[in-house]
Amino acid sequence: MMRKAGFLGLALAALLVTTGCGQKIKAENEQLKVQVSSITAENADLKTQLGTLQKEGEDLRAQISGLTAELDTTKQQLADAKKPKAVKKKRR
């Protein structure tokens, strides 16, 4: 009889410990689910920002190319304007 009571007490203690830990685990699991949800949303936002920034970068590179070509044209025009012009002699 003592043996059954001891075994029953031990089983009851194990059940209480497991139940208490189970509640902690459930609470922690819920917290982790909230964190995963938050991080997933943040990741989606960052991907959107990345796409926007990449598009802006491409637009800026195109603008730089256009301005570089315009600068080269202006430099060429300036160089042509500085060249001495051939003087035509008048015939008499």
DRENTI-622626 format. One record per residue (C-alpha): residue number from 1; residue in one letter; x, y, z. Coordinates in steps of 0.02 Angstrom, whole numbers, plus 50000, padded with zeros to 5 digits. Example, Ala and Ser with C-alpha at 12.3 -4.5 7.8 and 13.67 -1.06 7.14 Angstrom:
<rs>
<r><i>1</i><aa>A</aa><c1>50615</c1><c2>49775</c2><c3>50390</c3></r>
<r><i>2</i><aa>S</aa><c1>50684</c1><c2>49947</c2><c3>50357</c3></r>
</rs>
This chain:
<rs>
<r><i>1</i><aa>M</aa><c1>50000</c1><c2>50000</c2><c3>50000</c3></r>
<r><i>2</i><aa>M</aa><c1>50141</c1><c2>50121</c2><c3>50042</c3></r>
<r><i>3</i><aa>R</aa><c1>50221</c1><c2>50077</c2><c3>49880</c3></r>
<r><i>4</i><aa>K</aa><c1>50063</c1><c2>50121</c2><c3>49781</c3></r>
<r><i>5</i><aa>A</aa><c1>50046</c1><c2>50284</c2><c3>49876</c3></r>
<r><i>6</i><aa>G</aa><c1>50227</c1><c2>50329</c2><c3>49840</c3></r>
<r><i>7</i><aa>F</aa><c1>50208</c1><c2>50286</c2><c3>49657</c3></r>
<r><i>8</i><aa>L</aa><c1>50045</c1><c2>50383</c2><c3>49647</c3></r>
<r><i>9</i><aa>G</aa><c1>50126</c1><c2>50534</c2><c3>49733</c3></r>
<r><i>10</i><aa>L</aa><c1>50273</c1><c2>50527</c2><c3>49613</c3></r>
<r><i>11</i><aa>A</aa><c1>50157</c1><c2>50516</c2><c3>49463</c3></r>
<r><i>12</i><aa>L</aa><c1>50055</c1><c2>50662</c2><c3>49528</c3></r>
<r><i>13</i><aa>A</aa><c1>50212</c1><c2>50767</c2><c3>49556</c3></r>
<r><i>14</i><aa>A</aa><c1>50274</c1><c2>50728</c2><c3>49380</c3></r>
<r><i>15</i><aa>L</aa><c1>50103</c1><c2>50776</c2><c3>49310</c3></r>
<r><i>16</i><aa>L</aa><c1>50104</c1><c2>50943</c2><c3>49401</c3></r>
<r><i>17</i><aa>V</aa><c1>50280</c1><c2>50984</c2><c3>49344</c3></r>
<r><i>18</i><aa>T</aa><c1>50238</c1><c2>50938</c2><c3>49165</c3></r>
<r><i>19</i><aa>T</aa><c1>50078</c1><c2>51039</c2><c3>49168</c3></r>
<r><i>20</i><aa>G</aa><c1>50167</c1><c2>51192</c2><c3>49236</c3></r>
<r><i>21</i><aa>C</aa><c1>50304</c1><c2>51179</c2><c3>49106</c3></r>
<r><i>22</i><aa>G</aa><c1>50174</c1><c2>51148</c2><c3>48972</c3></r>
<r><i>23</i><aa>Q</aa><c1>50092</c1><c2>51316</c2><c3>49010</c3></r>
<r><i>24</i><aa>K</aa><c1>50260</c1><c2>51403</c2><c3>49002</c3></r>
<r><i>25</i><aa>I</aa><c1>50298</c1><c2>51318</c2><c3>48837</c3></r>
<r><i>26</i><aa>K</aa><c1>50129</c1><c2>51368</c2><c3>48767</c3></r>
<r><i>27</i><aa>A</aa><c1>50155</c1><c2>51550</c2><c3>48820</c3></r>
<r><i>28</i><aa>E</aa><c1>50330</c1><c2>51552</c2><c3>48748</c3></r>
<r><i>29</i><aa>N</aa><c1>50265</c1><c2>51472</c2><c3>48587</c3></r>
<r><i>30</i><aa>E</aa><c1>50134</c1><c2>51609</c2><c3>48570</c3></r>
<r><i>31</i><aa>Q</aa><c1>50268</c1><c2>51743</c2><c3>48597</c3></r>
<r><i>32</i><aa>L</aa><c1>50376</c1><c2>51662</c2><c3>48463</c3></r>
<r><i>33</i><aa>K</aa><c1>50229</c1><c2>51657</c2><c3>48342</c3></r>
<r><i>34</i><aa>V</aa><c1>50203</c1><c2>51844</c2><c3>48369</c3></r>
<r><i>35</i><aa>Q</aa><c1>50389</c1><c2>51876</c2><c3>48341</c3></r>
<r><i>36</i><aa>V</aa><c1>50390</c1><c2>51772</c2><c3>48181</c3></r>
<r><i>37</i><aa>S</aa><c1>50238</c1><c2>51866</c2><c3>48117</c3></r>
<r><i>38</i><aa>S</aa><c1>50320</c1><c2>52033</c2><c3>48156</c3></r>
<r><i>39</i><aa>I</aa><c1>50485</c1><c2>51984</c2><c3>48075</c3></r>
<r><i>40</i><aa>T</aa><c1>50395</c1><c2>51917</c2><c3>47922</c3></r>
<r><i>41</i><aa>A</aa><c1>50303</c1><c2>52082</c2><c3>47901</c3></r>
<r><i>42</i><aa>E</aa><c1>50465</c1><c2>52179</c2><c3>47924</c3></r>
<r><i>43</i><aa>N</aa><c1>50550</c1><c2>52068</c2><c3>47795</c3></r>
<r><i>44</i><aa>A</aa><c1>50413</c1><c2>52104</c2><c3>47669</c3></r>
<r><i>45</i><aa>D</aa><c1>50430</c1><c2>52291</c2><c3>47702</c3></r>
<r><i>46</i><aa>L</aa><c1>50618</c1><c2>52282</c2><c3>47678</c3></r>
<r><i>47</i><aa>K</aa><c1>50597</c1><c2>52188</c2><c3>47514</c3></r>
<r><i>48</i><aa>T</aa><c1>50480</c1><c2>52324</c2><c3>47453</c3></r>
<r><i>49</i><aa>Q</aa><c1>50605</c1><c2>52459</c2><c3>47504</c3></r>
<r><i>50</i><aa>L</aa><c1>50744</c1><c2>52363</c2><c3>47418</c3></r>
<r><i>51</i><aa>G</aa><c1>50646</c1><c2>52356</c2><c3>47256</c3></r>
<r><i>52</i><aa>T</aa><c1>50609</c1><c2>52543</c2><c3>47266</c3></r>
<r><i>53</i><aa>L</aa><c1>50791</c1><c2>52586</c2><c3>47301</c3></r>
<r><i>54</i><aa>Q</aa><c1>50852</c1><c2>52475</c2><c3>47158</c3></r>
<r><i>55</i><aa>K</aa><c1>50732</c1><c2>52563</c2><c3>47038</c3></r>
<r><i>56</i><aa>E</aa><c1>50791</c1><c2>52733</c2><c3>47100</c3></r>
<r><i>57</i><aa>G</aa><c1>50972</c1><c2>52677</c2><c3>47077</c3></r>
<r><i>58</i><aa>E</aa><c1>50937</c1><c2>52625</c2><c3>46898</c3></r>
<r><i>59</i><aa>D</aa><c1>50851</c1><c2>52791</c2><c3>46864</c3></r>
<r><i>60</i><aa>L</aa><c1>50999</c1><c2>52886</c2><c3>46936</c3></r>
<r><i>61</i><aa>R</aa><c1>51123</c1><c2>52786</c2><c3>46832</c3></r>
<r><i>62</i><aa>A</aa><c1>51023</c1><c2>52827</c2><c3>46675</c3></r>
<r><i>63</i><aa>Q</aa><c1>51020</c1><c2>53011</c2><c3>46725</c3></r>
<r><i>64</i><aa>I</aa><c1>51209</c1><c2>53009</c2><c3>46754</c3></r>
<r><i>65</i><aa>S</aa><c1>51235</c1><c2>52931</c2><c3>46582</c3></r>
<r><i>66</i><aa>G</aa><c1>51130</c1><c2>53067</c2><c3>46501</c3></r>
<r><i>67</i><aa>L</aa><c1>51220</c1><c2>53205</c2><c3>46594</c3></r>
<r><i>68</i><aa>T</aa><c1>51390</c1><c2>53130</c2><c3>46551</c3></r>
<r><i>69</i><aa>A</aa><c1>51344</c1><c2>53127</c2><c3>46367</c3></r>
<r><i>70</i><aa>E</aa><c1>51283</c1><c2>53307</c2><c3>46378</c3></r>
<r><i>71</i><aa>L</aa><c1>51446</c1><c2>53358</c2><c3>46465</c3></r>
<r><i>72</i><aa>D</aa><c1>51549</c1><c2>53273</c2><c3>46329</c3></r>
<r><i>73</i><aa>T</aa><c1>51450</c1><c2>53365</c2><c3>46195</c3></r>
<r><i>74</i><aa>T</aa><c1>51473</c1><c2>53531</c2><c3>46283</c3></r>
<r><i>75</i><aa>K</aa><c1>51661</c1><c2>53500</c2><c3>46303</c3></r>
<r><i>76</i><aa>Q</aa><c1>51674</c1><c2>53461</c2><c3>46118</c3></r>
<r><i>77</i><aa>Q</aa><c1>51579</c1><c2>53619</c2><c3>46072</c3></r>
<r><i>78</i><aa>L</aa><c1>51691</c1><c2>53721</c2><c3>46186</c3></r>
<r><i>79</i><aa>A</aa><c1>51848</c1><c2>53644</c2><c3>46109</c3></r>
<r><i>80</i><aa>D</aa><c1>51781</c1><c2>53680</c2><c3>45935</c3></r>
<r><i>81</i><aa>A</aa><c1>51745</c1><c2>53861</c2><c3>45983</c3></r>
<r><i>82</i><aa>K</aa><c1>51923</c1><c2>53886</c2><c3>46046</c3></r>
<r><i>83</i><aa>K</aa><c1>52003</c1><c2>53825</c2><c3>45885</c3></r>
<r><i>84</i><aa>P</aa><c1>52069</c1><c2>53967</c2><c3>45778</c3></r>
<r><i>85</i><aa>K</aa><c1>51968</c1><c2>53992</c2><c3>45623</c3></r>
<r><i>86</i><aa>A</aa><c1>52054</c1><c2>53997</c2><c3>45457</c3></r>
<r><i>87</i><aa>V</aa><c1>52057</c1><c2>54174</c2><c3>45390</c3></r>
<r><i>88</i><aa>K</aa><c1>52003</c1><c2>54188</c2><c3>45210</c3></r>
<r><i>89</i><aa>K</aa><c1>52102</c1><c2>54307</c2><c3>45106</c3></r>
<r><i>90</i><aa>K</aa><c1>52008</c1><c2>54425</c2><c3>44996</c3></r>
<r><i>91</i><aa>R</aa><c1>52055</c1><c2>54430</c2><c3>44813</c3></r>
<r><i>92</i><aa>R</aa><c1>52088</c1><c2>54595</c2><c3>44736</c3></r>
</rs>
